[in-house]
Structure formats: structure tokens, C-alpha cells
């Protein structure tokens, strides 16, 4: 790694601000766009909190200060992400011989207590769907429930991604969309969902506005819906159905996988459907199976 001479100080050190474009350029070449955005944010926050310090002057107490101040304005889970990113940035500085050791090495992340996920019961799902008077939005909610797809994945779903013959949905990277894991995956298409999608597609064909390249769920201008609009609308229907106000659109994803777990679907199968990068993420849905476990124990 070569650095322009005019950004190296007289004592041979490099400041945070000087190191920023170098590390971000590395991230652009080696990471996904989302990671690079986090790099940008961490550099800005680090410089705001620590000042434009030389890399070799940053110590463990500085990292603890960063951790403390950030925790006063954002969630601890966000701070942990930023700490991991800052550690990765400083590891690059070690790798390229700008510092001898990583001052973030021994800084511990916040312990995050396991929180209860919001799962919508089958009866509540029936009530919710009965209260959604917008047919297209109801189909969108069913898509989330029957596939477990993330909202961004649903909004970027095109008709050509759905194989009605094979009964499969492809969740894939596109020019203007990247999956959370960066990997493509295939999800089985439920017959209950397929029926609704086929009827909706037929209506578009009849109105001569169908195209394989169109987004399945789009506005009147054939553009993707804004995810914030979808989330706000979901809350509106939750309140109309008089359900728990804690429910949000992502609860549909949790509900899909918890239901699969309760029905005895294997954790590795759920992991593939969910697109989780780690089995540990999928394991949270095993905690929802207490009734199934109780029945199993009763057989002893």
C-alpha cells in the first residue's frame, strides 16, 4: 500500500482524516456498498469525537470514549457495529505498518440482552388480512408472510423472478439492489401465495400493463414503493385490526420462520429460506417452539 507523501506528517504519522480515503477506497474494492457506507459513518463519528488525531496517538481510552459518547445518541447494537468497523479500520493501519498495535483490540462490545421477537399468531394474521381493504397491499403482506422475504427484497421483486411452473421465487442481486448477504437464493413458492400472484398478474395482462421486467409491487408510475410508505401503511392496518401496536412489517418475517419452526421444519432449511449468513441467527426461532417441545417431552 503506497501513500501520497503530502499527507504524511513530519513525524511519519498519518491522521484519521488522511487515512479515511485510503481505508474507504479499500472498502470499495473489497466490500459491499453497505459496508463502505458504515466506514464513512465511523470515520465521521470518530473524527467528531476524537478530533483529527494521528493514528499512532489513538489509544484504548480514546476508543472507550468513542464507545461511551456514541451510546448516548444511538442504540448499543449500532455502537457495536461501529466498534467492529473501527477495529477493522485500525487493523488495516496495522497491516500497512502505520501503527504497531490496534488500540481497539481489547475494547469490549456492549452485551445485548436477548429481546423477544414479535410474532403474529395465525388468528391475528387472519384478522389483519380481513382488515386490509387494499387488494395489492394485502398480497404484499401475504408475500412477506409466506416467503419470509425482507421488505427490500419484496420491493425489488420483478415478475421475471417468479417461476410459476417451478413454484420458486429468486431473490437475486441486481444493478440497483444487493441482498443483505450479497448472495442470491431461491425460495419455494407457496400454492396459497401463487394463487393470489397469478390472479394479480392476470389483471395486469388484461389491462395491458404487464411486463416481465416490472416490479411486482409498484406504484401507479410503475416505480418501486418507498419502504417507509409500506411500513407506515402496515401500522395503519395493524391499528385498524386492533392488534398489538408493537407489530411492524418485519414481524411478518419473524412470524414466517417461527411458524416453520413450530411445524417441525429443520433449522438448516429455515436458514436457507431466510438467507441468514450464520446459523446462530436462525437459532432464535427455536425458542418459539415451547409448545412443540412440551408435546415432545410428554411422550417420554
C-alpha positions, 0 to 999 in steps of 0.5 A: 500500500503506497501513500501520497507523501503530502499527507504524511506528517513530519513525524511519519504519522498519518491522521484519521482524516488522511487515512479515511480515503485510503481505508474507504477506497479499500472498502470499495474494492473489497466490500459491499456498498453497505459496508463502505457506507458504515466506514464513512459513518465511523470515520465521521463519528470518530473524527467528531469525537476524537478530533483529527488525531494521528493514528499512532496517538489513538489509544484504548481510552480514546476508543472507550470514549468513542464507545461511551459518547456514541451510546448516548445518541444511538442504540448499543447494537449500532455502537457495536457495529461501529466498534467492529468497523473501527477495529477493522479500520485500525487493523488495516493501519496495522497491516500497512505498518502505520501503527504497531498495535490496534488500540481497539483490540481489547475494547469490549462490545456492549452485551445485548440482552436477548429481546423477544421477537414479535410474532403474529399468531395465525388468528391475528394474521387472519384478522389483519388480512380481513382488515386490509381493504387494499387488494395489492397491499394485502398480497404484499403482506401475504408475500412477506408472510409466506416467503419470509422475504425482507421488505427490500427484497419484496420491493425489488421483486420483478415478475421475471423472478417468479417461476410459476411452473417451478413454484420458486421465487429468486431473490437475486442481486441486481444493478440497483439492489444487493441482498443483505448477504450479497448472495442470491437464493431461491425460495419455494413458492407457496400454492396459497401465495401463487394463487393470489400472484397469478390472479394479480398478474392476470389483471395486469395482462388484461389491462395491458400493463404487464411486463416481465421486467416490472416490479411486482409491487409498484406504484401507479408510475410503475416505480418501486414503493418507498419502504417507509410508505409500506411500513407506515401503511402496515401500522395503519392496518395493524391499528385498524385490526386492533392488534398489538401496536408493537407489530411492524412489517418485519414481524411478518418475517419473524412470524414466517420462520417461527411458524416453520419452526413450530411445524417441525421444519429443520433449522438448516432449511429455515436458514436457507429460506431466510438467507441468514449468513450464520446459523446462530441467527436462525437459532432464535426461532427455536425458542418459539417452539415451547409448545412443540417441545412440551408435546415432545417431552410428554411422550417420554 
